[in-house]
Amino acid sequence: GLQLYTAEGPEIVRAVLSTGAKVWLDLKLYDIPNTVARAVESASHLGVHMLTIHLSGGSEMVRAATAARANNMLLLGVTVLTSSTEQTLREIGIDSKVDDQVLRLAKLGVEAGIDGVVASPHEIKKLRAEIGDKIKIAVQGIRPSWAEPGDQKRFMTPREALGAGADYIGIGRPITAHPQPSEAVAKILQELS
């Protein structure tokens, strides 16, 4: 994610890729179209599997990003952050329910050629009903049954999210903040088996 990439830069991506693993580079890019396009191009050449951009940057930015991707990299559009509520949306001038805003941005992304969207697990069913299988759905706000929600407002367990139809799940702090991250991963895998 952004914290690790900011601290370690592209070298951490290269190190992970050298193990044979795939990288979901969750940078949530949001800038003018040209800047986002150049960043997408750079990430493509790094060899990452998936990269995130904010769909709230608008269709011009998203089209520039989709045109700049290469090497079969999947471009995922962030809809509404999982820490956001309707109150958060009102604070920034959006008078919509969260799930309506998620759907509005997802449709914008589909029209602009995005490969998938990032949402909370609570929006999966509505997204599938409206958009079908045209795009991948990646969800954040995943908290194993034993983890604290932290600042996440719209979350589910890994099993619940996959059962709801998520293609990808992102699990951050339950692993990275755990005193033994490998133990946390093992517990999550056990919870899924």
C-alpha positions in Angstrom: 0.0 0.0 0.0 0.8 3.7 0.1 2.7 3.5 3.4 5.2 0.8 2.3 5.6 2.2 -1.2 6.3 5.7 0.2 8.9 4.3 2.6 10.6 1.8 0.2 9.7 2.9 -3.3 9.7 0.8 -6.4 12.5 -1.5 -5.0 10.0 -3.1 -2.6 7.8 -4.0 -5.6 10.7 -5.5 -7.4 11.7 -7.4 -4.3 8.2 -8.9 -4.0 8.0 -9.7 -7.7 11.3 -11.5 -7.6 9.7 -14.1 -5.3 7.1 -14.9 -8.0 4.3 -13.2 -6.1 1.8 -10.8 -7.8 1.6 -7.2 -6.5 -1.6 -5.2 -6.0 -0.2 -1.7 -5.8 -2.8 0.2 -3.8 -1.8 3.8 -4.4 -5.2 5.2 -5.0 -3.9 7.7 -7.6 -5.9 10.9 -7.9 -4.4 13.8 -9.9 -4.7 15.5 -13.3 -5.1 13.1 -16.2 -1.6 13.4 -17.5 0.0 12.8 -14.1 -2.1 9.8 -13.4 -1.5 8.4 -16.9 2.3 8.7 -16.4 2.1 7.0 -13.0 0.0 4.2 -14.4 2.6 3.7 -17.2 5.4 3.6 -14.6 3.5 1.0 -12.5 2.8 -1.1 -15.7 6.5 -1.2 -16.5 7.3 -2.2 -12.9 5.3 -5.4 -13.6 2.5 -5.0 -11.0 -0.6 -7.1 -11.4 -3.1 -4.5 -10.2 -3.0 -0.8 -9.5 -5.7 1.5 -7.9 -6.8 4.9 -9.0 -9.7 7.1 -7.6 -12.7 7.1 -9.9 -13.7 10.5 -8.3 -11.0 12.0 -10.6 -13.5 11.8 -13.4 -13.9 10.1 -16.7 -11.1 12.1 -18.4 -8.6 11.0 -15.8 -9.8 7.4 -15.9 -9.6 7.2 -19.7 -6.1 8.6 -19.6 -5.2 5.9 -17.0 -6.7 3.1 -19.0 -5.0 4.2 -22.2 -1.6 4.3 -20.4 -1.7 0.8 -18.8 0.5 -1.9 -20.3 1.7 -5.5 -19.7 -1.8 -6.8 -18.9 -1.9 -4.8 -15.6 -5.4 -4.6 -14.2 -6.6 -1.1 -13.3 -9.0 -0.9 -10.4 -11.0 2.2 -9.6 -11.6 3.2 -6.0 -15.3 4.2 -5.5 -15.9 5.3 -1.9 -13.3 4.7 0.8 -14.4 2.1 3.4 -13.8 4.6 6.2 -16.3 6.9 4.6 -20.0 7.3 5.6 -22.8 9.5 4.3 -21.7 12.2 6.7 -18.2 12.1 5.1 -19.8 12.4 1.6 -21.9 15.4 2.8 -18.7 17.1 4.2 -17.2 17.0 0.7 -20.4 18.2 -1.1 -21.9 14.9 -2.2 -25.5 14.5 -1.2 -25.9 10.8 -2.0 -26.2 7.5 -0.1 -22.9 5.7 0.0 -24.1 2.8 -2.1 -25.6 5.1 -4.7 -22.2 7.0 -5.0 -20.3 3.7 -5.2 -22.6 2.6 -8.1 -22.4 6.0 -9.9 -18.6 5.9 -9.8 -18.5 2.2 -10.8 -20.6 3.0 -13.9 -18.3 5.9 -14.7 -15.3 3.5 -14.5 -17.0 0.8 -16.6 -17.7 3.4 -19.3 -14.1 4.6 -19.2 -12.6 1.1 -19.6 -11.6 0.2 -16.0 -10.9 -3.5 -15.3 -12.4 -3.5 -11.8 -13.6 -1.4 -8.9 -12.7 -1.2 -5.2 -15.6 -0.9 -2.8 -16.7 -2.1 0.6 -18.0 -5.7 0.8 -21.5 -4.2 1.5 -21.8 -2.9 -2.1 -20.9 -6.2 -3.8 -24.4 -7.4 -4.4 -25.7 -4.1 -5.7 -22.6 -3.8 -8.0 -23.2 -7.3 -9.4 -26.9 -6.6 -9.9 -26.2 -3.4 -11.8 -23.0 -4.2 -13.6 -22.8 -8.0 -13.6 -19.5 -9.7 -14.4 -18.2 -7.0 -16.7 -15.6 -6.0 -14.1 -13.7 -7.4 -11.2 -14.7 -6.4 -7.7 -12.0 -5.9 -5.1 -13.0 -5.1 -1.6 -11.2 -3.4 1.3 -12.5 -3.1 4.8 -11.9 -6.8 5.4 -11.6 -7.8 9.1 -11.2 -11.4 10.3 -13.5 -12.3 13.1 -10.8 -11.8 15.7 -9.7 -8.4 14.4 -10.7 -4.9 15.6 -12.5 -2.8 12.9 -10.3 0.2 13.6 -11.4 3.1 11.4 -13.3 0.9 9.0 -17.0 1.7 8.9 -18.2 -0.8 6.2 -16.5 -4.1 6.7 -17.0 -7.9 6.6 -15.0 -11.0 7.4 -13.0 -12.5 4.5 -15.4 -15.4 4.3 -18.5 -13.1 4.2 -16.9 -10.9 1.4 -15.9 -13.9 -0.7 -19.4 -15.4 -0.2 -20.9 -12.1 -1.3 -19.0 -12.4 -4.6 -15.8 -10.5 -4.2 -13.1 -11.3 -6.8 -10.3 -10.0 -4.6 -10.1 -9.0 -0.9 -7.6 -6.6 0.7 -6.5 -7.3 4.2 -4.2 -4.7 5.7 -3.8 -3.9 9.4 -5.1 -7.3 10.7 -1.8 -8.6 9.2 0.6 -5.7 9.2 -0.2 -4.5 12.8 -0.2 -8.1 14.2 2.9 -8.9 16.3 3.4 -12.0 14.2 2.1 -11.2 10.6 2.7 -14.8 9.4 0.5 -16.0 12.3 -2.2 -13.6 11.3 -2.1 -14.9 7.7 -2.3 -18.5 9.0 -5.3 -17.6 11.1 -7.1 -15.9 8.2 -6.4 -18.9 5.9 -7.8 -21.2 8.7 -10.9 -19.0 9.0 -11.4 -19.4 5.2 -11.0 -23.2 5.1 
